Amino acid sequence: MKIYQKIFAVLFLACIIGLAGVNFYTQREAIISDVKELGVPDSKKKLETYTASIDSILASDLIGDHMWNEMYGAVYKALGKNEENNFSYVRDKKGILQFADFKNVNDTEALELAERVRKLVDRTEKMGTKVIFLVYPSRFEYGVDDGYYGIPYRDFNSYADDFIRYLRRLNMDYIDFRELFNEMGYEKSDIMYPTDHHWKLESGFLATQYLAQYMDKNYNAGFDPDYFYTNPDNYITETYYQRYLGSIGREAGEIYAGLDDYTYFLPTYETQFTRMYEDNDNHKDEVSGSYSHTIMKRKYLTYEDSYSREFYNSYLGGIYRIERIVNHSNTEAPRVLFLRDSYSTPIGAFLAPMCSRLDMYWTQFCSGNYLIERIEDFEPDYIFIGFAPDKIQSSEFTFFDIEEETDDEEVAS
Amino acid sequence: MVFSSITFLLYYFPIVFIVYYILAFSRTAQNIWLLLASLLFYAWGEPVYVVLMVFSILFNYIMGLVVNKSKKKINIVITCLVNLGILGFYKYSDFVIELINSVFGETRVQPLKLPLPIGISFYTFQALSYVIDVYKEKAEVQKNPLNLGLYISFFPQLVAGPIVRYTTVEKQIRERKSDFNMITEGICRFAEGIAKKVLIANNMAAVADQIFALSSGGDNIVKTPVMLAWLGAFAYMLQLYYDFSAYSDMAIGLGKMFGFQFPENFRYPFMAKSIREFMTKWHISLATWFNQYVYKPLGGSKSDNKDKMIRNLFIVWLLTGIWHGAGWTFIWWGLTFFAFILLENFINIEKSEGHEVLRHIYVWVVVLFAMVIFRSDSGAQLIRYIGNMFGMSGNGFYSSRFVMFLKEYGIIFASGILFLFPVREFIEETLEHSKKNYRMLKICWQTVYIVGMLLLTFFSITVLAKGGYNPFIYFNF
């Protein structure tokens, strides 16, 4: 062997063995604790996945923490790549990280989903409940947003247009927030966090403002007739400049994705809520107090590390499977039920002061029968169903796919 | 466990390597250590089926002793039946059941849906070669079950070859020398392998998988234009070569680090000028195995009867196809090579002179189509994909995705094409044997090699730590 190959071999061995040694020395406690938490496999099935779980622990407890992710991102950025890690995410010309989709095909006909909404309208009409569908802006729209040539961006806007057409045909009401933001001349970078898969809190506030006006005008609903709750002057706002690394950014790395600004809103008026919530593991909790102690979770604003600083969770903890917010300061206000995913969190958070009671269900994790039972039990004045175009799909529309199911309790949990 | 994982690189390998050299005072201790490490390596990926491997070791150990004592044919028949029976049961039972059901046009037998034990095709063939060689008195019987266990289960070549014949390593198990030169050679080879796998094969997989996934849903959902279909086929061809040859590089490299010399498995097959030549450079150890244990016993090509030669060739390529997987596409893949090799025999392509470039193009094109057959999940997808390559489904010609893939993965495609040829060897030879004194150039090359290889290794670890796309195609073999 040649001398330079010998030099490389020595360096290779030194690096691998050195890295392995330092890694184990510094990470051993975390590794041992994680492996202990994993427990001992007590069945053949668990045994088959046990080593894969240990592989995951060893990879995630690696020395350097997010350094590897950042180096990967740095190389990708240096290479000028607009797709990240086998199209996990793609970048548009404004630097917004997008989801990739080569097909942009929905497996369910738009008419079928619209008919499911119609079924709910029919079912709740006798209680006097009004149902309004909310379509949120999407992250990307071909022909409107500036994408790189050939990159497969996720765009379900034409599907959402079809869905809305069917809603109209079936005589149902809806608000298309895409139009609102288009009319206001907003760019996607104004509406969305470039590094997170959600829209900005400011966008959610604006949408809530429009929703309240629309409901008061068309239904005389009494959400905010005096322009009090949706008046920005009644809120303190604070901006964290270049501090927010959203969910997509955390995957792609700070160097590749960059950082976002984050502005939060806190009411200056007096509030008193009781909030009950339940997560996907059926853990329940209840808190009472002002807005900043119930609706807000300030702990998410305080983390120093950008990877653990999940600002979006500062409102309603991001999302729980079931939420019930009882407003003790506005007891005559409408009763609202919200069927949603995490995209609706800002609207839920800003709508809460305008409702006497606001129940929210993450539809993906609630069966149709369970929801119908809760709705008939609650008898809300209004039901809002809110999804972004790419989430208008069967898995989210569990609520009226109810004929086949028989056992309520089983599917509810 | 796979080589391209954090668990292997930062835990398994350093421990096994250091302890192995600590035990340098005793070959037996080293062998026992390697055997235990190999069983752990296998159990990591197959915690249940490791029992099957231990059975295979014990059974073939006993049969080795039996055939050594008594040369009755029945003993070797039993050995083949049990080994191939286990392989057939786990690998082909559902294929046969589906065949039966399709004959009757209804589900008469429920598929067993058994998971395929990793590497079973590789270690079964190794175990078989041992007993057959003992039977044929080409190898001495192994009286120490631990040594035989090490031969069958030795972790570097366990899951993806090369398929090492017992006679190749028989002596090495007992007495082998490992010096710094050999370790160096092994490390360089292993580092090249890991970079090829993580940086080229995995990225080509990202391209190929996306394009093949487009065609899997049918043309009524998304169309795959001609240019894109060709790019997908090309990307898959590179993926398969780099994935497979990288694993062989890593296996050979690891073998050298522990003092073993494994046979080469790939010798730049894309430089071949005929399909026959291509197949002598691609997965050499499998071709050698079939040649030794099937083709030659059948009479090989020496038979005066041309029909017999054709039959022998057909059987070997049919079995080669079947060995790769339980599906019609694998059988068609094998028979494609059979057809072209036969054709080449008739027109005597290897003796014809000239048309060098055309012959290279011919090999690449045939291999490209063979890889499409290999990659297709079903006959329907194969027909659809080939149709897409020739614009037969109204799928159009130009694709913006084609341009995008070239832009996003251009550097990988370029590297992938470049390293199909012996670049390093060419540079080294040019610098070494040139009449001019390229002192500065030599220093530059040496620096580039050291820094480049370290950077490639480091970035490979980065990709693995990040959890980058890392498909493992040997689950199917």
Interface residues (C-beta under 8 A of the other chain):
Chain A: M1 K2 I3 Y4 Q5 K6 I7 F8 A9 L11 F12 L13 C15 I16 I17 L19 A20 G21 N23 F24 K44 L47 E48 Y50 T51 I54 D55 L58 A59 L62 G64 W68 N69 M71 Y72 V75 L79 K81 N82 E83 N85 N86 F87 F102 K103 V105 Y148 Y149 G150 I151 P152
Chain B: M1 S5 I6 T7 L9 L10 Y11 F13 P14 F17 I18 A43 W44 G45 P47 V48 F180 N181 I183 T184 E185 I187 C188 A191 A206 D209 Q210 A213 L214 G217 I221 V222 S399 S400 R401 F402 V403 M404 F405 K407 E408 I411 E428 Q446 T447 Y449 I450 M453 L454 T457 F458 F459 I461 T462 V463 L464 A465 K466 G467 G468 Y469
